[in-house]
Amino acid sequence: MLSTKKATAVWLFLAFERVLTAQTPLSNHAPSSIHTGVENDLRQWDLGEAPAVNATGHLVFETANSLLQHWPNTRYRTGMSENAEHRADCTTHHLRPVGHTIVPGTIPVGTLLYHGALTGPHLPTDLEWVSVEPDHSTMFCQGSIETGCWHLTLKITRPMKVLYFDGSSAAKIPEGTMDTQDLVAWSKMKPEWVNNERKRIMDLCKWGQKYGVNGFVRMEVNFEVMICDFTSHMEVVSFLNLESTRLIPGAPTDPPEDLNTVHRYFEIMHSTSRRAMYPGETRIMLDFCGLVSFYDTTLVPSLVPRRVGLERWDHRVEGISSEDIERVQDRLAQALTRPPVKTSGIDWKTVLRVVVDRYSSRLEMMQYLVNMTLDDGSIFGHAQQIQRRLRTVLLPYTVLAALPPNTSVIA
């Protein structure tokens, strides 16, 4: 019974994957004028053939669909140690994925950004960080109870070109969250510099200057922007002397004795939750036509053998060849220098989301159905129920000429 059930499940999911991926009508009788150059031989549909072991199309899709969303960029833990105790610790606390995607973007005119000053009311003259949420920036607004602290609000006055690193790209841990930034800034990974943020922002800004990039977007507790020049693209809205929050990054101490501090920490998490899922952070407009993925096996073939047998959360950019690094940097240069008129104009964010909305709940239901424990007497009726659901999913792609003769039992 178990083998029959598994075989049925495999066939159903392979059939769905083949059709969804190809998006080609299942017919060899379509007029050639409509499908010029398309091979419509039904024999090409070998449903007994499993997907390629090293296929990454689904990973490119999933990361592209999750850009600027907090939870999808948090839920995978990073690379793990061989030490069992460290593995358990990472599983519990380091739910942070290594980013595999770099995307150009723009922060539009009128967008407000926030900066908690560590000193007095002075506009930063050096490279610094801003947040898209004031709840986040006030964490860094430091001062005594007597003097308070200074909080800066800025407004974008002309479109600001930025570069976004996906994953938990502001998490300063040695398991690879900084890999893609290192490759852009230094053309190699430097894990020993994981905490050298000043050097990182300096060299990223130096690299981005020739492309007109004035900011680098990363995900911390919320989304932040590393600003290269505070005198460009922005103007001051306010610089206010606020009550000192006395928040220290990390977990609050003695929460029962300091409920105000605990409440502020919860409010920071609350502000993060608003960007947890789709549509995510909407104030940063990404250029999907310029997306560069380290899951692109043509662009970065050297990482293919390094992912063999690994789960998603163990994927790293570590081990990329120098030739592939050069190709990635060339691709980024093309994306950042391409005139806007050369883009397709397609709203890829919406296109991807439509696919997810259309199929995700149906696939989840089918996964539940094929994994139910059944007795021999109910397996045939159960298979019919799954087939009915699968037919609904495949209906837009099942042309009449592809249907078998109506001689079997109707499901």
Solvent accessible surface area in square Angstrom, and as a share of the most:
residue,aa,sasa,rsa
1,M,95,0.42
2,L,114,0.57
3,S,87,0.56
4,T,79,0.46
5,K,23,0.10
6,K,98,0.42
7,A,64,0.49
8,T,42,0.25
9,A,13,0.10
10,V,85,0.49
11,W,121,0.42
12,L,9,0.04
13,F,65,0.27
14,L,15,0.07
15,A,5,0.04
16,F,10,0.04
17,E,78,0.35
18,R,71,0.26
19,V,5,0.03
20,L,45,0.22
21,T,108,0.63
22,A,49,0.38
23,Q,94,0.42
24,T,28,0.16
25,P,40,0.25
26,L,30,0.15
27,S,7,0.04
28,N,71,0.37
29,H,133,0.59
30,A,29,0.23
31,P,77,0.48
32,S,90,0.58
33,S,99,0.64
34,I,120,0.61
35,H,45,0.20
36,T,110,0.64
37,G,84,0.81
38,V,65,0.37
39,E,118,0.53
40,N,24,0.13
41,D,35,0.18
42,L,68,0.34
43,R,206,0.75
44,Q,93,0.41
45,W,47,0.16
46,D,76,0.40
47,L,41,0.20
48,G,72,0.69
49,E,95,0.42
50,A,69,0.53
51,P,53,0.34
52,A,75,0.58
53,V,136,0.78
54,N,60,0.31
55,A,44,0.34
56,T,13,0.07
57,G,52,0.50
58,H,118,0.53
59,L,19,0.09
60,V,46,0.26
61,F,67,0.28
62,E,43,0.19
63,T,9,0.06
64,A,11,0.08
65,N,23,0.12
66,S,8,0.05
67,L,8,0.04
68,L,6,0.03
69,Q,5,0.02
70,H,26,0.12
71,W,116,0.41
72,P,15,0.09
73,N,8,0.04
74,T,26,0.15
75,R,92,0.34
76,Y,36,0.14
77,R,34,0.12
78,T,0,0.00
79,G,12,0.11
80,M,33,0.15
81,S,38,0.25
82,E,169,0.76
83,N,87,0.44
84,A,77,0.60
85,E,142,0.64
86,H,64,0.29
87,R,94,0.34
88,A,61,0.47
89,D,62,0.32
90,C,0,0.00
91,T,62,0.36
92,T,88,0.51
93,H,119,0.53
94,H,38,0.17
95,L,66,0.33
96,R,92,0.34
97,P,12,0.07
98,V,13,0.08
99,G,6,0.05
100,H,5,0.02
101,T,1,0.01
102,I,0,0.00
103,V,0,0.00
104,P,7,0.05
105,G,4,0.04
106,T,47,0.28
107,I,0,0.00
108,P,46,0.29
109,V,90,0.52
110,G,40,0.39
111,T,14,0.08
112,L,68,0.34
113,L,0,0.00
114,Y,30,0.11
115,H,19,0.08
116,G,4,0.04
117,A,6,0.04
118,L,120,0.60
119,T,101,0.59
120,G,18,0.18
121,P,62,0.39
122,H,125,0.56
123,L,62,0.31
124,P,18,0.12
125,T,143,0.83
126,D,81,0.42
127,L,27,0.14
128,E,39,0.17
129,W,52,0.18
130,V,5,0.03
131,S,4,0.03
132,V,0,0.00
133,E,10,0.04
134,P,48,0.30
135,D,46,0.24
136,H,3,0.01
137,S,4,0.02
138,T,27,0.15
139,M,15,0.07
140,F,72,0.30
141,C,0,0.00
142,Q,62,0.28
143,G,31,0.30
144,S,52,0.33
145,I,122,0.62
146,E,151,0.68
147,T,93,0.54
148,G,11,0.10
149,C,2,0.01
150,W,69,0.24
151,H,13,0.06
152,L,0,0.00
153,T,15,0.09
154,L,1,0.01
155,K,71,0.30
156,I,1,0.00
157,T,60,0.35
158,R,129,0.47
159,P,82,0.51
160,M,0,0.00
161,K,68,0.29
162,V,0,0.00
163,L,0,0.00
164,Y,0,0.00
165,F,0,0.00
166,D,7,0.04
167,G,2,0.02
168,S,5,0.04
169,S,1,0.01
170,A,2,0.02
171,A,9,0.07
172,K,85,0.36
173,I,21,0.11
174,P,85,0.54
175,E,18,0.08
176,G,4,0.04
177,T,4,0.02
178,M,7,0.03
179,D,9,0.05
180,T,3,0.02
181,Q,0,0.00
182,D,3,0.02
183,L,4,0.02
184,V,3,0.02
185,A,19,0.14
186,W,34,0.12
187,S,55,0.35
188,K,113,0.48
189,M,43,0.19
190,K,35,0.15
191,P,83,0.52
192,E,126,0.57
193,W,75,0.26
194,V,21,0.12
195,N,110,0.56
196,N,55,0.28
197,E,22,0.10
198,R,96,0.35
199,K,71,0.30
200,R,0,0.00
201,I,0,0.00
202,M,94,0.42
203,D,24,0.12
204,L,0,0.00
205,C,12,0.07
206,K,154,0.65
207,W,29,0.10
208,G,0,0.00
209,Q,142,0.63
210,K,133,0.56
211,Y,35,0.13
212,G,45,0.44
213,V,7,0.04
214,N,10,0.05
215,G,0,0.00
216,F,0,0.00
217,V,0,0.00
218,R,2,0.01
219,M,5,0.02
220,E,55,0.25
221,V,31,0.18
222,N,1,0.00
223,F,0,0.00
224,E,14,0.06
225,V,0,0.00
226,M,0,0.00
227,I,0,0.00
228,C,22,0.13
229,D,60,0.31
230,F,7,0.03
231,T,109,0.63
232,S,22,0.14
233,H,26,0.12
234,M,17,0.07
235,E,83,0.37
236,V,72,0.42
237,V,79,0.45
238,S,30,0.19
239,F,44,0.18
240,L,97,0.48
241,N,79,0.40
242,L,59,0.29
243,E,120,0.54
244,S,5,0.03
245,T,15,0.09
246,R,146,0.53
247,L,2,0.01
248,I,131,0.67
249,P,76,0.48
250,G,53,0.51
251,A,92,0.71
252,P,42,0.26
253,T,113,0.66
254,D,91,0.47
255,P,58,0.37
256,P,106,0.67
257,E,152,0.68
258,D,60,0.31
259,L,126,0.63
260,N,118,0.61
261,T,22,0.13
262,V,23,0.13
263,H,109,0.49
264,R,80,0.29
265,Y,26,0.10
266,F,138,0.58
267,E,65,0.29
268,I,5,0.02
269,M,98,0.44
270,H,96,0.43
271,S,1,0.00
272,T,11,0.07
273,S,63,0.41
274,R,120,0.44
275,R,49,0.18
276,A,24,0.18
277,M,106,0.47
278,Y,76,0.29
279,P,65,0.41
280,G,1,0.01
281,E,1,0.00
282,T,66,0.38
283,R,65,0.24
284,I,6,0.03
285,M,110,0.49
286,L,30,0.15
287,D,40,0.21
288,F,36,0.15
289,C,53,0.32
290,G,4,0.04
291,L,38,0.19
292,V,1,0.00
293,S,6,0.04
294,F,0,0.00
295,Y,2,0.01
296,D,41,0.21
297,T,53,0.31
298,T,114,0.66
299,L,6,0.03
300,V,0,0.00
301,P,58,0.36
302,S,29,0.19
303,L,0,0.00
304,V,31,0.18
305,P,91,0.57
306,R,140,0.51
307,R,20,0.07
308,V,82,0.47
309,G,79,0.76
310,L,80,0.40
311,E,99,0.45
312,R,51,0.19
313,W,82,0.29
314,D,31,0.16
315,H,14,0.06
316,R,54,0.20
317,V,0,0.00
318,E,96,0.43
319,G,27,0.26
320,I,16,0.08
321,S,33,0.21
322,S,81,0.52
323,E,107,0.48
324,D,2,0.01
325,I,17,0.09
326,E,110,0.50
327,R,97,0.35
328,V,4,0.03
329,Q,43,0.19
330,D,74,0.38
331,R,94,0.34
332,L,0,0.00
333,A,24,0.19
334,Q,113,0.50
335,A,11,0.09
336,L,9,0.04
337,T,86,0.50
338,R,64,0.23
339,P,63,0.39
340,P,113,0.71
341,V,136,0.78
342,K,143,0.61
343,T,46,0.27
344,S,71,0.46
345,G,72,0.70
346,I,87,0.44
347,D,84,0.44
348,W,94,0.33
349,K,61,0.26
350,T,62,0.36
351,V,61,0.35
352,L,24,0.12
353,R,56,0.20
354,V,64,0.37
355,V,41,0.24
356,V,30,0.17
357,D,90,0.47
358,R,117,0.43
359,Y,7,0.03
360,S,55,0.35
361,S,74,0.47
362,R,100,0.36
363,L,48,0.24
364,E,120,0.54
365,M,77,0.34
366,M,3,0.01
367,Q,105,0.47
368,Y,134,0.51
369,L,8,0.04
370,V,10,0.06
371,N,87,0.44
372,M,62,0.28
373,T,130,0.76
374,L,24,0.12
375,D,94,0.49
376,D,104,0.54
377,G,77,0.74
378,S,48,0.31
379,I,37,0.19
380,F,128,0.53
381,G,39,0.37
382,H,20,0.09
383,A,31,0.24
384,Q,37,0.16
385,Q,62,0.28
386,I,4,0.02
387,Q,66,0.29
388,R,119,0.43
389,R,98,0.36
390,L,6,0.03
391,R,124,0.45
392,T,73,0.43
393,V,4,0.02
394,L,23,0.11
395,L,128,0.63
396,P,100,0.63
397,Y,32,0.12
398,T,44,0.26
399,V,53,0.30
400,L,150,0.75
401,A,50,0.39
402,A,26,0.20
403,L,92,0.46
404,P,105,0.66
405,P,106,0.67
406,N,125,0.64
407,T,124,0.72
408,S,84,0.54
409,V,111,0.64
410,I,118,0.60
411,A,19,0.14
